Amino acid sequence: MLASAIRSTPAVTEPPPEPIRLGLFEWMATAPIVVAADVLADDGKFVQALTRAPIKGGVPAGTVVLVDLKKANRDRAVGTRSLDLAKGHAYLLLLQASSRARKEPDPVYDLVRGMAGARELPQETSSAVIGAAARLAEIQERKNDALLWSTVPDLLEDPNPVLVDAALELVIKFRRETSALLPVVEPLLESPRPDVRQRAVLVVGRILRKDDKSEIPERSVIVAEITGRARRDDDVLVRKTATAAIAALSDPGIDETLRTISRDDPDQDVRFEAEKALYERKLLRPSGSTD
């Protein structure tokens, strides 16, 4: 039957995972010390930075740290552009104590993850990023995987958008979507940010595809919501993701919706998404059956 075939087949066009791209939680995980710091100078030997806020590892605010940027750049892959920590800019830094320059007046640190061990703080939202990093660091330092996943629903409802981003990234990458998350993910379908709506659609679509209909009492309402995103969202990527999400479902009327999208959507990529989904669903359908 089409229903069982679609449930056992990957979503039609769900984007492949990006193993190199790390969300904020994963990015910080391996660093014993994380600070938000303002770069003061680069004397050619070390970058001098003033800690603005301690995130993990107990380096107090107001501490001057010396960062061995030359080591990070020396170890970079051939052809990769060198990292520059610019004077007057602020960064999140992943640090570990360095064995070099023991006679320096200030402590010297290497960048954990090398050139990937620094992320510039945006001026307008730096406080949100610092606050989110500190909250995630508290969870990391508890070293309790169950605590992390039990905290995810709270993170998804947090007013700090950086925490919402971090939680969505974790759920998507580690495929931890369950029907229990629907009450906190479903409202994100209305987010003013297209990237949040797109990821919320992806999570909701996975939940609908994974869980039996009896486990989601308002399933038809939720299917209608992501169908609406596929049909009418202002953002092309949201419509494309939502089209892929409904294409993996066995609910009534999906084929007709896909036919409408393939005919009427103003974007060629979305129309192609729907056409491809229709073709793949047809291959899965037993001979002689219809939608």
Secondary structure, 3 states (H helix, E strand, C coil): CHHHHHHCCCCCCCCCCCCCCCCHHHHHHCCCEEEEEEEEEECCCCEEEEEEEEEECCCCCCCEEEECHHHHHHCCCCCCCCCCCCCCCEEEEEEEECCCCCCCCCCEEEECCHHHHEEECCCCCHHHHHHHHHHHHHHHHHCCHHHHHHHHHHHHCCCCHHHHHHHHHHHHHHCCCCHHHHHHHHHHHHCCCHHHHHHHHHHHHHHHHHCCHHHCCCHHHHHHHHHHHHHHCCCHHHHHHHHHHHHCCCCCCHHHHHHHHHHHCCCHHHHHHHHHHHHHHHHHCCCCCCC
